[in-house]
Structures are given as structure tokens and as C-alpha cells.
């Protein structure tokens, strides 16, 4: 990357000229695999070269300026000024403030690897008239995949990992899903309905069960038209909302089912006044992954100085608290903090000459090198303020 920055003036002009004459040749994309959280399988990622990454980022910014006026309020991922917390807040507000009784938790099977190139180009051409932009996107979609020293042709999908991939996925689902739900589905339903989408993760909320079942059947047909399918093991219809507690006993359950969205478990509960409230806590597999990451970090840095260990540990904790520090999730944050303290004590004992450090000694150590304590980033009131309905 440093070399590419230093030679920027040498390669940027020829690259821009090739784009203008529609002769840009997208370099092969190197494929790497990263483990999925809590699973044995791995997720494929495409890693473009630095030059191509810079061009993708610039193109994504241009497309964002064009499509921001078109994208609907139900879409949150990969958009300026919007993020996961806002998507969660909107979903919570829709369930708690609306007449929601049923939630369809949907998951697209291999979304980035299933996009139809033909449909993708048709969607872009519908809004973008510059043939140079169309040619550039076509070259990226067709770029070869470099894996194990061999280049494989790419006939469908877009490699997950490039800047342009998120933008194109939003465009694809804007036409394939968002507009269809808002303009075709909702006017035909008997009750209220909401959708919250974060890139390829989306949740549909309904007032009535028959509306939910109708949409679930229609959704499968709609997605198949655009080469997409739902993952049956991760797609489920759940009774969820202010009346779910009342109906849970009739269905043989002690409490209503939960739903999952963006690393959080959403559950039905009540506030101190006895009113219905949607609770949020860190999803179990995400919590296990975070704890494994922290333990691995502490094992890896155990031979550094105490100051350096705590500094690196606090960086990771700060990021964890920033994302999961939402009202109602304080106990999960406390659990992470307790596990970190106990494991750090174990690591310190392993490098102590005495072979053991007492809790009193550890507390004195923490006073000199404090471990970042849990802190909520968003209160219930702040969550309500950032919701978009």
C-alpha cells in the first residue's frame, strides 16, 4: 500500500484515461476465506489491489450521490449517516410503537455470490446513463477470481470485500426488495407492516399472521426472479410484540420466542412501569466470539509489558462497548468485563515468579493500569431519537 501511495502520480492518470475510453481492465481479485462466527464454514472475501480499491471507492461515492435520493428509509447499511444502531432503533420502535404481532426473520442464502450480473446492470442502467460507468461496473462484475494461483471466471455474484460491492448490493435489493415491499406489498395488506434492512440482513414486521404468511410465500417467488433464495434454516416466522406474552401460554411456551438482528437478540419484556418493551442483549454466538477474541489477544500479548497489555486490551474493549453498549444490554457488557479480568489475572499468574497473584494484588494493579469498564453508548431515549419510521 505504501508503494502505491508513493507512485500515485504515476498510475492514476493512465488509469483515469483507460476509464474514459472504456478500456479499463479490472485486475483479478484475490480470494481469501475468513471463519464465520460460531461456525465451521468460512466466508469468501475478495481483496482487490490498492489501485483498483481506490477506483472502486471513488465510483461508490459517485453512485451514492446518485442513489441516496432514491433509496428508501427502510435501508440502512452502507449509506452515509446511517448505521447498525439506527437500524436496530428503527426495528425496536416499529415493534414497540406499532401494531406488530408477527416478525419474519429472513436470511438470504449466499447473497453476494448469487447476484445476477444481467439484472445488476439493468438496475444501474435504469438510473445511470454514462456508458463509461456502466462499462466500469461490468468489468468489476466479470473480474476473474484468483485462488490458489489459478484465475477462475466470475459469471455471477460480486466479491464481498470491495467498496463497490456494498453499493451494488444496495442498488440490487432496492429494486428487487425495497420498492416491491413498499409499493406492491404494503398497500395490499390488511394491517400494518414494516421492513428494516441492513445490506442483506432484513426483518419484516406484520400486524396479522395471515399477512405474514402471504408475504412469506410471495417473497420466495419474488427473490427467485432475481436469482436469490432464502436460507430455510435461518428464516422463521415468530409471534413477537406486545401481545406475544399473552399468547405464549396458549402455544405451550413459558415466554415468547426471540429474534436476532445485527448481532443482538431481541426479546419481549416490560419496563418498570409494566409497559411492553423490546429488550436487547448480545447474541450468544457473538458473545462467545468476542470472548474468544479477547482470550486469544491476552495469550498473544502476555509477554509484553503490563502497560502495553492493558493498552491493547482496552482498544478491543472500547470497540466492543461502542457497538454493544445499548440500553438493556449492560449485563452482557459486565460479563465480558468479568471474563477479561479473570483471564488477565490467569495470564499474569502464569508469568509471575511466585506463580500466583492474589485478588488484592490484582486490584492494586488495576488502580495503576485500569481496565476499561462497561459503559452504555445509547440509552432508551437516545434509541428512540435515532429511529427512522
Protein Blocks (a to p, Z undefined) as FASTA:
>chain_A
ZZmmmmmmmmmmmmmmmmmnopaccddddddddddehiabdcddddddfklmmmmmmmmm
mmmmmmmmmpcfkbmghpahiafklmmmmmmmmmmmmccfbdcddddehkllmocfklmm
mmmmmmmmbfklmmmmmmmmmpccdeehiacddfedjdehifklmmmmmmmmmmmmmmmm
mmmmmmmpmbdcddddehjaccdddfbfklmmmmmmmmmmmmmmnopacdfklgccdded
jklmmmmmmnopabdcdddeehiacdddddfkopacddddddfklmmmmmmmmmmmmmmm
mmmcfklmmmmmmmmmmmmmmmmmcghilmmmmmmmmmmmmmmmmmmmmmpfnlpacfkl
mmmmmmmmccdddddfbdfklmmmmpcZZ
